[in-house]
């Protein structure tokens, strides 16, 4: 039996006026996704419990079969795992965005897509400056460049010296796009340290050569760090032990890479995969098909960030285009390869809704389509949000979808 999971991140949405009152999934021409719906079943699942953040960390834990109430510790530790950063029992990882804030308004949570090379230089100089300052007894910090604006801060803590707790609250910067940040700085235990580090970088970056060059080129400057998503390393049982299947992960996002690593999955890096709208969709599809031919791989997961990025930009037309590319270049070749194999199941499902209207993640159900051996087709002929909303196939505790999908329920 072979399994494939395709995650069009954040594709669930609400009807849009500019799309003729349709959701992006309804407006998109996605025949391969519709084919999964027509030959299988359409349903819905909730991967974002209302008492937890509606983020990709919580949602993907649930989508991949782990109860976030039992396993969730924060986003940054998952990204640290992707980079091979080992965290001690008292250490904390913190997501470190490079952002543009002007007049206390979040102009860009990506600093206008700052490059990885620019980010690495800014972090190197920030590390030097911040290391020279006294923080707190028993603490030291490390800055780890990631991809573009997505970077990490690791706070190394002596036993008993960690200033943070599960009550420390932070706000994702993508939830603040075009809005005021005044009421969304860190709160709770250790928040003074996070706020201080964010403030210190304003002066460090103000006249940095990187920003001088960006201003001359007519681009937004990188004004400072935005720190959020902190946590300690989670304890996750290996996927093969829990579900009896050996997995492989294809993604350009460290969050999913780290989650796959912690689950014991093989990591497949795809040239041209960017984690943005310009990602190489077809290359992801080709690498997934190749991975399915590997006898040592039972399940391949392909995560595509593009629909989520379009939502954060409030760009419904780009979201539609990304869904069409996912259908054509990823779902179609994967489903064809699975059919050739014979014994298979395929699942198409986002992790959480991301509304173009609000430009942020939302709680609530997401549509899913599943087909393959043992899946009795229902009456659905299209994969979209309204069809899923009417389905009797529902998983209010989204993490239980995985055992059903794998036939373990």
MITI-197454 format. One record per atom (N, C-alpha, C): residue in one letter; x, y, z. Coordinates in steps of 0.05 Angstrom, whole numbers, plus 32768, in hexadecimal, padded with zeros to 4 digits. Atoms other than C-alpha are relative to their C-alpha. Example, Ala and Ser with C-alpha at 12.3 -4.5 7.8 and 13.67 -1.06 7.14 Angstrom:
2
A80127FE88000 A80F67FA6809C A801280188000 S7FF07FE87FFF S81117FEB808F S7FF18016800E 
END
This chain:
409
X80117FE88000 X800080008000 X801280198000 X7FF27FE78000 X801A80457FEE X7FEC80168007 X80117FEA7FF7 X7FFF8086800B X800D801A7FF7 X7FF77FE58006 X800580CF7FF5 X7FEE8014800D X800F7FEA7FF3 X7FF1810E801A X800A80197FF2 X7FFA7FE6800C X7FEF81517FF5 X7FF480168012 X80097FEB7FEE X7FEA818E8022 X8002801B7FF2 X80007FE4800B X7FD681CF7FFD X7FFB80138018 X80017FF27FE7 X7FE681F9803A X7FED80187FFF X80117FE97FFD X7FAF8229804F X7FEC80047FEA X80117FFC8018 X7F84821C8011 X7FE380048008 X801C7FFC7FF8 X7F42821B8038 X7FFB801E8004 X80067FE38000 X7F20825F8032 X7FE280047FFF X801C7FF88001 X7EDE8284802F X7FFA800B7FE4 X80077FF4801B X7EB8829E7FF1 X800C801C7FFE X7FF37FE68005 X7EDA82DA7FD1 X7FF0800E7FEA X800E7FF08014 X7EB783127FAB X800E80007FE5 X7FF17FFE8019 X7EEF83177F78 X80007FE57FF1 X8002801A800D X7EE582CC7F6A X7FE37FF87FFA X801C80058006 X7E9B82D47F5C X7FF17FF28016 X800E800C7FE9 X7E8682BF7FA2 X80087FE38005 X7FF6801B7FFC X7EAE827F7F9E X801980008012 X7FE780037FF1 X7EE682657FCB X80167FFC7FEB X7FEB80058013 X7F2B825F7FAB X80007FE37FF5 X8002801C800A X7F2282137FA6 X7FEA7FFD7FEC X801680018014 X7EE0821D7F82 X8008800D7FE6 X7FF97FF18018 X7EFD82507F53 X80177FF37FF0 X7FE9800C800D X7F3B82277F43 X7FF87FE97FEE X800380178012 X7F3E81F67F09 X80127FEA8009 X7FF080147FF3 X7F5681B97F2F X7FF67FE47FF9 X800B801A8008 X7F42817A7F07 X800C7FE9800F X7FF480177FF2 X7F74814D7F2A X7FF67FFE801D X800C80007FE5 X7F5A81617F6F X7FE37FF67FFE X801C80098004 X7F1381587F56 X7FFF7FE27FFA X8000801C8006 X7F2681147F3D X80037FEF8019 X7FFE800E7FE6 X7F3B80FF7F83 X7FE58000800D X801A7FFE7FF3 X7EF881187F9C X7FEC7FED7FF2 X80138010800F X7ED180F57F64 X80047FE28004 X7FFB801C7FFD X7EF380B27F6D X80017FF7801D X7FFF80067FE4 X7EF380B67FB8 X7FEC800E8010 X80137FF27FEE X7ED480DF7FF0 X800B801C8006 X7FFA7FE67FF6 X7ED381278005 X7FF68003801D X80087FFC7FE4 X7ED1813A804F X800D8019800B X7FF47FE97FF3 X7EEB816B8081 X800C7FF7801B X7FF280057FE7 X7F18816D80BE X8008801A800D X7FF87FE87FF1 X7F2A819F80F4 X801B7FFA800D X7FE580047FF5 X7F7481A28103 X800980178012 X7FF97FE87FF0 X7F7281E3812B X7FED80038017 X80117FFD7FE9 X7F5281DA816F X7FFE801D800A X80047FE37FFA X7F35821C8187 X801180098017 X7FF07FF77FE9 X7F60821C81C6 X801E80007FFA X7FE47FFF8009 X7FA18218819E X800280137FE9 X7FFD7FED8017 X7FBF8248816A X7FF87FF27FE6 X8008800A801A X7FA382408124 X801880017FED X7FE77FFE8010 X7FEA82378109 X80067FE67FF2 X7FF78017800F X800D820780DA X800C7FEB8013 X7FF480137FEE X803181E78115 X7FEB7FEE800C X8016800F7FF5 X7FF281D18139 X7FF27FF07FEB X8010800D8014 X7FCD81C180F9 X800E7FE97FF2 X7FF28016800D X8003819680D9 X80067FE98013 X7FFF80167FEC X800E816F8119 X7FE77FEF7FFE X801A800E8001 X7FC4815E8116 X7FFD7FF17FE5 X8004800C801A X7FC3815180CB X80107FE67FFD X7FEF80188002 X7FFC811F80D2 X7FFB7FEC8017 X800980157FEE X7FD980FA810A X80088002801D X7FF77FFD7FE4 X7FF18117814C X7FEE8014800E X80127FF07FF1 X7FC381348180 X800F8019800A X7FF17FE87FF7 X7FDB817D8188 X7FFD8006801D X80037FFB7FE3 X7FBF818081CE X80157FF18010 X7FEC80107FF2 X7FF1814A81E1 X801C80067FF8 X7FE57FFE800C X802C815C81B4 X800A801C7FFC X7FF77FE68008 X802D81A681A5 X800F800F8015 X7FF07FF07FEE X806481CF81C5 X8007801B7FF5 X7FF97FE7800D X806E82078193 X800A7FFB7FE4 X7FF88003801C X80818213814A X801F7FFE7FFD X7FE37FFE8005 X80CB82248150 X800F7FE68005 X7FF180197FFC X80E281E1816D X7FFE7FED7FE8 X800380118018 X80C781BE812E X8014800A7FEB X7FEE7FF58014 X80F081EE8103 X801D7FFB8008 X7FE580067FF7 X812D81E3812E X80087FE37FF9 X7FFB801C8008 X812781988121 X80077FFE7FE2 X7FFA8000801D X812781A780D6 X801D80077FFA X7FE47FF78004 X816B81C980DD X80147FEF800F X7FEE80117FF1 X818781928108 X800A800D8019 X7FF87FF37FE8 X818B81C08144 X7FF67FF08018 X800780107FE8 X818C81978184 X7FF980138017 X80087FF17FE9 X816681B581BE X80037FF08019 X7FFF800D7FE6 X817681A48206 X7FE68002800E X801A80017FF2 X813F81978238 X7FF6801B800A X80077FE67FF6 X814081DF8250 X800180167FEB X7FFD7FEC8015 X814C8201820D X7FE680067FF2 X80187FF8800E X8118822781E6 X8007800A7FE4 X7FFD7FF6801B X81138234819C X7FEA80157FFB X80137FEA8005 X80F182748183 X800180067FE2 X80007FF8801C X80DB8284813C X8008801E7FFE X7FF57FE58003 X80FF82C38124 X7FFB80097FE3 X80067FF4801A X80DF82E780E9 X8010801A7FFD X7FF67FE68008 X8102832080C6 X7FE9800F7FF4 X80197FF38008 X80CB835380BD X8005801E7FFA X7FFF7FE48004 X80BC839A80A8 X7FE8800C800F X80157FF27FF0 X809683C480DC X8006801E7FFD X7FFD7FE38002 X808A840E80CE X7FE8800D800D X80157FF27FF1 X8063843C80FB X7FEE7FEC800F X800D80157FF0 X805183FF8126 X7FEB7FF07FEF X801180108011 X802F83DE80EA X80117FEB7FF2 X7FF18016800D X8045839A80CF X7FFD80037FE1 X80017FFC801C X805583AF8088 X80057FE67FF0 X7FFA8019800E X8072836B8075 X800B7FEC8014 X7FF680147FED X807A832C80A0 X80177FEF7FF4 X7FE9800D800D X80AE8314806D X801680137FF9 X7FEE7FEB8009 X80D483568066 X80037FFF7FE2 X80028001801D X80BE8354801E X80117FEA7FF4 X7FF280188009 X80D9830D8015 X801E80048000 X7FE37FFE7FFD X811F831B802F X800D7FE67FF8 X7FF38018800A X815082EB8010 X800F7FF18017 X7FF2800F7FEC X817382B48037 X801C800B8004 X7FE67FF57FFE X81B682D58028 X8000801A8011 X80037FE87FF0 X819F83188044 X7FFB7FF9801D X800880087FE4 X818082F68081 X80197FF6800F X7FE9800B7FF3 X81C082D08090 X801380158009 X7FED7FEB7FF9 X81EA830F8090 X7FF480118017 X800C7FF17FEA X81B8833580BC X80017FF0801A X7FFF80107FE8 X81B582FB80ED X801C7FFE800C X7FE480027FF7 X820082F580F0 X800880198010 X7FF87FE87FF3 X8208833E8103 X7FEF8004801A X80117FFE7FE8 X81CD833B8134 X800B7FED8016 X7FF480137FEC X81ED82FE8156 X8018800D800E X7FE87FF47FF4 X822E83248160 X7FF880178013 X80087FEA7FEF X820B8361817C X7FF27FF7801A X801080097FE9 X81DA833C81AA X80107FEF8013 X7FEF80107FEE X820F830C81C5 X801080128013 X7FF07FEE7FF0 X8235834881DF X7FF0800D8016 X80117FF47FEC X81FA835E8209 X7FF97FEC8016 X800880117FEA X81E78342824D X7FE27FFA7FFE X801C80088002 X81A6831B824A X7FF57FFA801B X800980087FE5 X819782F48289 X80127FE98008 X7FEF80167FF6 X81BD82C282B5 X7FF77FE57FF5 X8006801B8009 X81C1827C8298 X7FF47FFE7FE4 X800B8000801B X81AA82918252 X801580087FEB X7FF17FF78017 X81CC8296820F X7FEF7FFC7FE7 X801180028018 X81B0829F81C9 X80107FF87FE8 X7FF48007801A X81BE82838184 X7FEC80077FEA X80117FFA8017 X81A2829D8142 X80077FED7FEA X7FFB80138015 X819A826A810B X7FF180087FE7 X800E7FF9801A X818B828180C3 X7FF17FE87FF5 X80118015800D X8154825B80A0 X7FFE80067FE2 X80067FF9801C X8133826A805D X7FF2801B7FFF X800C7FE58003 X812682B3804D X7FFA800C801B X80077FF27FE7 X810082D68085 X7FFC7FEC8017 X800680147FEB X80F6829480AC X801A7FF7800D X7FE880067FF2 X812D828E80E0 X7FFA7FF8801D X8004800A7FE5 X813882748126 X8012800D8014 X7FF07FF87FE8 X814F828D816A X7FFE7FE88013 X7FFF80147FEB X81658258819C X800A800C8019 X7FF87FF67FE5 X8168826B81E5 X800A7FE88010 X7FF480167FF0 X8198823C8209 X7FFD8008801E X80067FFA7FE4 X818482378252 X800D7FEC8013 X7FF680127FEB X81A8821B828E X7FE87FF5800F X8017800D7FF2 X817D81ED82B9 X7FF280148013 X80107FEE7FEF X8145821582D8 X8001801D7FF9 X7FFD7FE48007 X8159825582B5 X7FED800A7FEA X80117FF98016 X81268254827C X7FEB80158009 X80147FEC7FF8 X80FC82948280 X7FE47FFC7FF6 X80198004800E X80C482798255 X7FEF7FEA800D X801180167FF8 X8089824C8263 X7FEA7FFD7FEB X801680038013 X804C8231823D X7FED80188001 X80127FE97FFE X802982718254 X800B80187FF1 X7FF57FEA8010 X8058829D822A X7FF080017FE5 X80117FFC8018 X802E82BA81F1 X800D80127FEB X7FF67FF08015 X804582D381AE X7FEC80007FE8 X80137FFD8017 X802282E8816D X80107FFB7FE6 X7FF38004801A X803582CE8127 X7FFF801A7FF1 X80017FE7800E X8049830A80FD X7FEE80007FE7 X801280018017 X802182F180C2 X7FE380058008 X801B7FF97FF7 X7FE382FC80ED X7FFC801E8003 X80017FE37FFC X7FF4834680F0 X800380107FE7 X7FFB7FF2801A X7FFC835780A6 X7FEE80197FFD X800E7FE68004 X7FEA83A1809A X7FF2800A8019 X800D7FF77FE7 X7FD583A780E3 X8014800A8015 X7FEF7FF67FEB X7FEF83C78122 X800C7FE98010 X7FF380147FEF X8021839F814C X80018008801D X7FFD7FF57FE5 X801A83C9818B X7FF77FEE8016 X800B80117FEB X7FF0839781B1 X80077FE37FFC X7FFA801C8006 X801183588197 X801D7FF98005 X7FE580097FF7 X8056835781B5 X7FFE7FE98013 X800180177FEE X8068831A81DF X7FF48007801B X800C7FFC7FE6 X804383118220 X80077FE88012 X7FFC80177FEE X804E82E6825E X801D7FFC8007 X7FE580067FF7 X808C82C5827B X801580027FEA X7FEA7FFD8013 X80CC82D98257 X7FFB80137FE9 X80067FEE8016 X80A9830B822A X801280188000 X7FEE7FE98000 X80D883428241 X80197FFB7FF0 X7FE880078010 X8113831D8223 X7FFA80017FE2 X80078000801C X80F0831281E1 X7FFC801C7FF5 X80057FE58009 X80D9835A81DC X801A80107FFF X7FE77FF28001 X811E837381ED X80107FF97FE8 X7FF180098017 X813E834981B7 X7FF4800C7FE6 X800D7FF48017 X810B83628184 X8007801D7FFE X7FFA7FE38000 X811883AA8198 X801E80057FFA X7FE37FFC8005 X816483A28197 X80077FFF7FE2 X7FF98003801D X8163838D814E X7FF880187FF0 X80087FE8800F X814183CE8139 X801980117FFB X7FE87FF08003 X818283F48146 X80167FF17FF0 X7FEB8010800F X81AE83BB812B X7FFB80017FE2 X80078001801C X818983BA80E9 X7FFC801B7FF2 X80097FE6800B X8179840480E0 X801280097FE8 X7FEE7FF68015 X81B7841780B7 X80127FEA7FF5 X7FF080178009 X81CF83D180A5 X800380027FE1 X7FFC7FFF801D X81EE83CC805F X7FEA7FF17FF0 X8016800E800E X81B88399804C X7FE880127FFC X80177FEE8003 X818283CC805A X800680187FEF X7FF87FEA8011 X81A884048038 X7FFC7FF87FE3 X80038009801B X81AA83DA7FF9 X7FE37FFB7FF9 X801C80058005 X816183C67FFF X7FF1801B7FFB X800D7FE68004 X814B840F8006 X8007800C7FE5 X7FF77FF6801A X817484237FCA X7FF27FF27FE8 X800E80108015 X815283EB7FA2 X7FE280048001 X801D7FFB7FFD X810D84057FB8 X7FF17FEB800E X800C80167FF1 X810083CA7FE6 X7FFD8008801D X80047FFB7FE4 X80E783C9802D X80197FF78010 X7FEA80097FEF X811D83C68063 X7FF77FEA8013 X800580137FEA X8122838F8097 X80038010801A X7FFE7FEE7FE9 X811183B680D6 X80087FF28019 X7FF9800D7FE7 X81188381810C X7FF77FE38000 X800A801B7FFB X810B833B8127 X7FE280028008 X801980057FF3 X80C583238137 X80017FE4800B X7FFC801A7FF3 X80C982EA816A X7FE67FF48008 X801A800D7FFB X809182B88172 X80037FE17FFE X8001801D8004 X807E826E8172 X80147FF08011 X7FEB800D7FF0 X80AE825A81AA X7FF67FE6800D X800780197FF2 X80B0821681CB X80197FEE8004 X7FEC80147FFC X80D981DB81E2 X7FFB7FE87FEE X800280168013 X80E5819C81BA X7FE97FED8008 X801780117FF9 X80A5817181B6 X80097FE38000 X7FFB801C8000 X80A3812781C4 X7FEC7FF27FEE X8012800D8014 X808681038187 X80097FE37FFB X7FFA801C8006 X808380B8817D X80057FFD7FE2 X7FFB8003801C X80A080A2813A X7FE77FF77FF1 X801880068010 X806B809E8103 X7FFF7FE27FFA X8000801C8007 X8080805880EF X7FF77FEE8017 X8009800F7FE9 X8075803F8136 X7FE280058006 X801B7FF97FFA X80338064813D X7FEC7FF67FEC X801380068016 X8014805680F9 X800A7FEA7FED X7FF780178010 X803F801F80DA X800780077FE3 X7FF97FF8801C X80538048809C X801A80118001 X7FE77FF18002 X809780648087 X7FFB80177FED X80077FE88010 X809180AC806E X8017800F7FF5 X7FED7FED800B X80B580E08045 X7FF2801A7FFC X800B7FE58000 X80AA812B8046 X800D80117FEA X7FF87FED8015 X80AE815C800B X7FF4801B8007 X80097FE57FF8 X80AA81A58021 X801880137FFE X7FEC7FEB7FFF X80D081E6801D X8000800F801A X80057FF27FE7 X80BA81FB8063 X800D7FF18017 X7FF2800E7FEA X80E581EC80A0 X7FED7FF48014 X8013800B7FEE X80A881E180CB X7FF97FE37FF9 X8008801B8009 X809381A480A2 X80197FEE7FFE X7FE880108000 X80DB818D8099 X80067FF6801C X7FFB80087FE5 X80E4818D80E4 X7FEC7FEC800B X801480137FF7 X80A3816A80F1 X80057FE57FF4 X7FFA8019800D X80B5813580BE X80187FF2800E X7FE8800B7FF3 X80F9812C80DF X7FF97FF4801B X8007800A7FE6 X80DB81248124 X7FEE7FE67FFE X801180188004 X80AA80EF8108 X80117FE97FF4 X7FF08015800B X80E480C880EA X7FFE7FFD7FE2 X80048001801D X80D380D980A1 X801980087FF1 X7FEA7FF88011 X810580DE8069 X7FFA801C7FF4 X80037FE5800C X811081268051 X800980007FE3 X7FF97FFE801D X810F81328006 X8001801E7FF9 X7FFD7FE48009 X812B81767FF0 X7FFD80027FE2 X80067FFD801C X8111818D7FAD X800C801A7FF6 X7FF67FE8800C X813A81BF7F84 X7FE980117FF4 X80157FEF800A X810E81FB7F74 X7FE880038012 X80167FFD7FED X80E081F27FAF X800780188012 X7FFA7FE77FF3 X80DC82377FCF X7FF080068019 X80127FF87FEA X80A382378001 X7FF080197FF9 X800E7FE78008 X808482707FD9 X7FF17FFA7FE6 X801180038018 X8058827C7F9B X80107FF77FE8 X7FEF80078017 X809382717F6C X800D7FE48003 X7FF5801B7FFC X80A1822A7F85 X7FFD7FEF7FE6 X800080128018 X80AF81F37F51 X7FEC7FE98007 X801580137FFB X806D81CD7F56 X80077FE57FF3 X7FFB8018800F X8080819B7F20 X80177FF0800B X7FE9800F7FF4 X80C281897F41 X7FF77FF28019 X800A800E7FE9 X809D81797F81 X7FF07FE77FF8 X800F8017800A X806E814C7F5A X80127FE97FF7 X7FED8014800B X80A881287F38 X800E7FF18017 X7FF1800C7FEA X80CE811C7F79 X7FED7FEE8011 X801480107FF1 X808E81027F9B X7FFC7FE57FF1 X800480188010 X808380D07F62 X80187FED8003 X7FE880107FFD X80CB80B97F68 X80017FF3801B X7FFF800A7FE5 X80C580B17FB3 X7FEC7FE98004 X801380157FFD X808780867FAC X800A7FE57FF4 X7FF48019800B X80B080547F83 X80147FF38012 X7FED800B7FED X80DF804A7FBE X7FF37FEB8011 X800D80147FEF X80CE80087FE0 X80018006801D X7FFD7FFA7FE4 X80E580258022 X7FEE80178009 X80117FEA7FF9 X80B2805D801F X7FE37FF87FFC X801C80078002 X80698050802E X7FEE80187FFB X80107FE88001 X804F80978032 X801180187FF8 X7FF37FE78008 X806380D7800F X7FED80188005 X80107FE87FFA X804B811B8028 X800D80177FF1 X7FF77FE8800F X805081587FFA X7FF28018800B X800B7FE77FF5 X8046819B801C X800780177FEE X7FFC7FE98011 X803D81DA7FF3 X7FF68019800E X80067FE97FF0 X803F821D8016 X7FF280167FF0 X80097FEA8011 X802982487FDA X7FE4800B8006 X801B7FF57FFB X7FDD824D7FE8 X7FFF8010801A X7FFF7FF17FE7 X7FEC8264802F X800D801B7FFC X7FF27FE78005 X801D82998017 X7FEE80137FF1 X80137FEF800F X7FE982B37FE6 X7FEB800B8012 X80147FF77FED X7FB682B7801E X800B80168012 X7FF47FEB7FEE X7FE682DE804B X8003801A7FF1 X7FFE7FE78010 X7FED83108012 X7FE4800A7FF7 X801B7FF88008 X7FA183138008 X7FFB7FFE7FE3 X80018002801E X7FAA82FD7FC0 X7FF17FE77FF8 X801180178007 X7F7082D07FAD X80077FF47FE4 X7FFA800A801B X7F8382CB7F63 X801A7FEF8000 X7FE780107FFF X7FCA82B37F74 X7FFB7FE6800F X800780187FF1 X7FAB82817FA5 X7FF47FEC7FED X800D80128013 X7F8082657F6D X80167FF47FED X7FEB800A8012 X7FBD82607F3F X80117FEA800E X7FF080147FF2 X7FE5823A7F74 X7FF17FE68003 X800F80197FFE X7FAD82087F7E X7FFE7FF27FE6 X8001800D801B X7FA981FC7F33 X801B7FF27FFA X7FE5800C8005 X7FF481EE7F31 X80037FE78012 X7FFE80177FEE X7FEF81BF7F6D X7FF07FE87FF4 X80108015800C X7FB781987F4B X800E7FF47FE7 X7FF58009801A X7FDA81947F07 X801B7FF38004 X7FE480088000 X8023818B7F1B X80077FED8018 X7FFB80117FE9 X801D81657F5D X7FEB7FEA8004 X801480157FFB X7FDB81427F68 X7FFD7FEE7FE8 X800480108018 X7FD3812A7F20 X80167FEB7FFD X7FEC80158004 X801781077F19 X80027FEC8017 X7FFF80127FE9 X801580EB7F60 X7FE97FEC7FFE X801780128002 X7FCF80CE7F56 X80047FEB7FEA X7FFB80128016 X7FE480B07F13 X80147FEB8009 X7FEC80147FF7 X8021808F7F33 X7FF47FED8014 X800D80127FED X7FF780737F6C X7FEE7FEC7FF2 X80118012800F X7FC580567F3C X80107FEA7FF2 X7FEE8013800D X7FFE80357F17 X800A7FEB8014 X7FF780127FEB X801580177F58 X7FEA7FEC8008 X801680127FFB X7FD07FFA7F66 X7FF48004801B X800A7FFE7FE5 X7FC77FF97FB1 X8009801B800C X7FF97FE57FF7 X7FC480417FCA X7FE9800E800E X80137FEC7FF7 X7FA180797FEE X800D801C7FFD X7FF67FE58004 X7FA880C37FDF X7FEE80138010 X800E7FEC7FF0 X7F9480FE800C X8009801C7FF8 X7FFA7FE48005 X7F8F81477FF9 X7FF280108016 X800C7FF17FEA X7F8581758034 X801380178009 X7FF07FEB7FF3 X7F9E81B9804D X80027FFB801E X7FFD80027FE4 X7FB381C18095 X7FEC8011800F X80127FED7FF3 X7F8981FE80A8 X7FF580137FEB X80097FEB8012 X7F5F82348087 X801280198002 X7FF37FE68000 X7F8282748073 X7FF080127FEE X80137FEF800F X7F5382AC805D X800F80177FF2 X7FF57FE9800E X7F6782DD8028 X7FF6801B800C X800C7FE87FF4 X7F39830F804A X800F800A8018 X7FF27FF97FE7 X7F5D830D808D X801E7FFE7FFE X7FE380058005 X7FA182F88071 X800D7FF08017 X7FF5800F7FE9 X7FA982C980AC X7FF37FE48002 X800B801A7FFB X7F9E828280C3 X7FE780028011 X801980017FF2 X7F5A827080DE X7FFB7FE4800C X800A80197FF6 X7F3C823A810A X7FE97FF67FED X8017800A800F X7F09820C80E9 X80077FE87FEF X7FFD80188011 X7EFF81D180BB X800F80067FE6 X7FF47FFF801A X7F2781C4807C X7FF57FEA7FEF X800A80158011 X7F10819C803F X80157FEB7FFB X7FEE80158007 X7F2F81598031 X7FF37FEF7FEA X800980138014 X7F2B81297FF6 X80127FE88002 X7FF080197FFD X7F4180E07FFC X7FF57FEB7FED X800780158013 X7F4180A77FCA X80137FE98002 X7FEE80178000 X7F5E80627FC1 X7FF27FE7800A X800A801A7FF8 X7F56801B7FD8 X7FEF8002801A X801180017FE8 X7F1C80118009 X7FF080198004 X800F7FE87FFD X7F0080578000 X7FE880007FED X801980018010 X7EB880537FE8 X7FF9801C7FF7 X80077FE5800A X7EA8808F7FBB X7FE5800A800A X80197FF47FF9 X7E7380BF7FD1 X7FF580107FE8 X800D7FF28017 X7E4980EF7FA6 X801080187FF7 X7FF27FE78006 X7E7D81277FA5 X800F7FFD7FE5 X7FF28000801A X7E9A813A7F61 X801580167FFF X7FEC7FEA8000 X7EC481777F75 X800C8001801C X7FF27FFB7FE7 X7EF781877FAB X7FFF801E8006 X80027FE37FF9 X7EE481C97FCC X7FF48002801C X80087FFB7FE5 X7ECF81E8800D X7FE27FFB8004 X801C80067FFB X7E8281E78005 X7FF97FE37FFE X8005801D8002 X7E82819E7FEE X80087FF2801A X7FF7800C7FE7 X7EAB818B802B X7FEE80068018 X80117FF87FEA X7E7E81B28059 X7FE67FF08002 X801980108001 X7E4381878044 X80057FE28005 X7FFA801D7FFE X7E678144804D X7FFA7FF5801C X8004800E7FE6 X7E5781128083 X801B7FF6800B X7FE680087FF7 X7EA180FF8086 X800E8017800E X7FF57FEA7FF1 X7EBC812B80BD X80127FF68017 X7FEE80067FEA X7EF5812A80EF X800380198012 X7FFE7FE97FEE X7EE8815D8127 X801B8001800E X7FE580027FF6 X7F2981458146 X80117FF77FE8 X7FF380058019 X7F53814B8108 X80167FEC8000 X7FE980137FFF X7F8D81218120 X7FF77FE37FFD X800A801B8004 X7F6080E4811C X7FFD7FF97FE2 X80028005801D X7F5D80EB80D0 X80167FEC7FF7 X7FEA8010800A X7FA180CA80C7 X7FFB7FE28004 X8004801D7FFC X7F8F808780E6 X7FEA7FF67FEE X801580088013 X7F50808580BB X800C7FFE7FE4 X7FF48000801B X7F778098807C X80127FE87FFB X7FED80168003 X7FAB80628089 X7FF27FE58004 X800F80197FFC X7F74802E8097 X80067FF4801B X7FFA800A7FE6 X7F89802880E0 X7FE980048014 X80167FFA7FED X7F48804180FF X7FF07FE78006 
END
